[in-house]
Amino acid sequence: MLMERQRDTAKVFCAFLDRLATQGRRKVHVIVDRHPVHRSKAVKEWLAENAGRIELHLMPGYTPELNPDELLNADLKHHVHAARATSADDLARETRRFLHRRQRQPHIVTGYFHGRHVRYTIQ
């Protein structure tokens, strides 16, 4: 069952990579963590077939300080207080509201990539 779920997830990840590569005009570089799906046989095969379109870069082991996503997560946790939510639906609504607001604030999102440990992403 677990292997089947991983294959399905790898299929979804490959479809995501395909969409991403299609939107780019040049080779796309994607930085990912070491989730088993990112290192799966299906993903490796897809990457080999599409080497000219996309390249995956695996981050070192547990290194959240190198991951710009973690800066978004910290921002989210700072602004969306779970204690104020009275239900899971409230928490989900507030999270979506925050993320939609950030979509309209690209200068803040760009700032995530200027942090000392994640500056490598824009160099």
N, C-alpha and C positions, 0 to 999 in steps of 0.2 A: 504493500500500500504506500509506504513512504517513497520508494523508488518511483512508483507511478506518479505520485504528486510532484516529485522533483522533476520528472520528465515533462509534465504539463507546465510547470513553472519555468523550466528552461525554454520550452516552446514559446511561452509568453514573452520571456526576456529576449529571445531571438527576434520575435516580431517587433518588439520595442526597438531593438538595435537596427532592424531593417528600416523602420519608419524614420529613425534618427538619421541614418546614413542617407536616406532618400532626400531629406530636407536640406542636408549640407551640400554646398557646392564643391567643397574639397574634403579631404580625408578628415574624419571626425575622430577625436581622441576622447575616450570616456574613462574616467577614474572611478573605480568601484572598490568596494570592500571585498573581503575574501569569503563571501557567502558561498556555500557549496554550489548553488546554481551558477554563479559567475565562473566557476571553475569546472563545470560539468562537461562531459564528453560532447553533448549536443551543442553547447555554446562554443567549445573549442573547434568543433567541425565547422560551425557557421562562420566563425572568425577566420578560419583558414580559407574558406571559399570566398570571403569578402575582405581579404587583407588590404586591398587597395582602397576600400571605402571607409573602413573603420578599424580602430585599434583600441584594445582594452588595456588599461594600466591598473594592476592590482596594488592596492595600498598595503603597507606592511601590516602585520598582525594588529592587535588592539591598539589603535592610535587615533582616538576620537579628536584629538587636538589638530590633526592634519586634515580633517574632514569638514569642509565648509557647511555641510548639512547640519553638523552639530551646532554651528553658530545660529542657524535658523531655529533649531530645536530649543536652544537656550533662550532665544528671543521670544519664541512661542510660550515657553514655560514662564518667562518673566511677565508677559502680558496677559496670558489666559490663566486665570487662577482656578484650579480645579475645586478648591474649597468653596468658591462662589456658586458653582454649578449644583443644581438640586437633582440632576439626573444625568445619565449618560447622553441623552439627547441634547440637553443644555450644553454639555461640554463639547459635543460634536459641533453644535451650531456656533458656539463661540470660537472654536478652532477654525472652522471654515470662514467665519467672518474675519478673523485675524489674517488668515492666508490670502483672502481676497483683497484685503486692505494692502498687504505687502505687494501683491501683484501690481497695484497702482502706485507703488513707491519703489521704482527700480533703483533709485539712488541708495536706498537702505540695503536692498538685496546685493547690489554691487559692493557695498561696504563689507559684506561678509567675506569677500575674497581679498580684502586688504589687511586682514588680521595677520599678525606676525608669523604664525605657523602655517597659514594657508596661502600666503602670497605666491607660493610656487605655482599655483593654478593659473595665474595671469602673466607669468613671466615668459 
